């Protein structure tokens, strides 16, 4: 999939929207940031254009010996 659109306002209450394309189909992902603890952690509500489902995503960037580990937890 190719990323064909990206809008991000990374602050509490800020929104994001990504658009991905594969062939003729486009997938939209949108959400609202609930918590931002830069640069290590942020939490957001995420949903998709094709579904009413909303999930909560927690993303953490954890220092590691050889770089950084990205840890993501999704709650449906």
C-alpha positions as CSV (number, residue, x, y, z in Angstrom):
1,X,0.0,0.0,0.0
2,X,1.2,3.5,-0.7
3,X,0.6,6.4,1.6
4,X,-1.2,9.1,-0.5
5,X,-2.4,11.5,2.2
6,X,-1.2,12.5,5.6
7,X,-2.5,15.2,8.0
8,X,-1.4,15.2,11.6
9,X,-2.0,17.7,14.5
10,X,0.0,15.9,17.2
11,X,-1.4,17.5,20.4
12,X,-4.2,16.5,22.8
13,X,-7.4,17.0,21.0
14,X,-5.6,17.2,17.7
15,X,-6.7,15.0,14.8
16,X,-5.0,12.9,12.1
17,X,-6.0,11.4,8.8
18,X,-4.0,9.0,6.6
19,X,-5.0,7.7,3.2
20,X,-3.5,4.6,1.8
21,X,-3.9,3.3,-1.8
22,X,-3.5,-0.1,-3.3
23,X,-4.5,-0.3,-6.9
24,X,-7.8,1.6,-7.4
25,X,-8.8,1.2,-3.7
26,X,-8.2,3.9,-1.0
27,X,-8.3,3.2,2.7
28,X,-8.9,6.2,5.1
29,X,-7.8,6.1,8.7
30,X,-8.7,9.0,11.1
31,X,-8.5,9.7,14.8
32,X,-8.1,12.1,17.7
33,X,-5.1,12.3,20.1
34,X,-6.1,11.7,23.7
35,X,-2.7,11.9,25.4
36,X,0.7,13.1,24.1
37,X,3.8,12.6,26.2
38,X,6.5,13.6,23.6
39,X,8.7,12.0,22.6
40,X,7.9,8.7,24.3
41,X,4.2,8.0,24.3
42,X,0.9,8.9,22.7
43,X,-2.7,7.6,22.9
44,X,-5.4,8.1,20.3
45,X,-8.8,6.9,19.2
46,X,-8.7,5.5,15.7
47,X,-11.4,4.6,13.1
48,X,-11.6,3.6,9.5
49,X,-13.7,5.0,6.7
50,X,-15.3,1.6,6.0
51,X,-16.3,0.8,9.6
52,X,-18.0,2.4,12.6
53,X,-15.5,0.5,14.8
54,X,-13.4,2.7,17.0
55,X,-10.3,1.5,18.9
56,X,-7.8,3.0,21.3
57,X,-4.2,2.8,20.3
58,X,-1.3,3.4,22.7
59,X,2.1,3.9,21.0
60,X,5.3,3.9,23.1
61,X,8.9,4.5,21.9
62,X,11.2,2.6,24.3
63,X,15.0,3.1,24.3
64,X,16.9,-0.1,23.5
65,X,20.6,-1.0,23.4
66,X,20.6,-1.0,19.6
67,X,18.1,1.8,18.9
68,X,14.4,2.3,19.8
69,X,11.6,-0.2,20.2
70,X,8.1,0.8,19.0
71,X,5.4,-0.9,21.1
72,X,1.8,-0.5,20.1
73,X,-1.3,-1.7,22.0
74,X,-4.7,-1.7,20.3
75,X,-7.9,-2.0,22.4
76,X,-11.0,-2.9,20.4
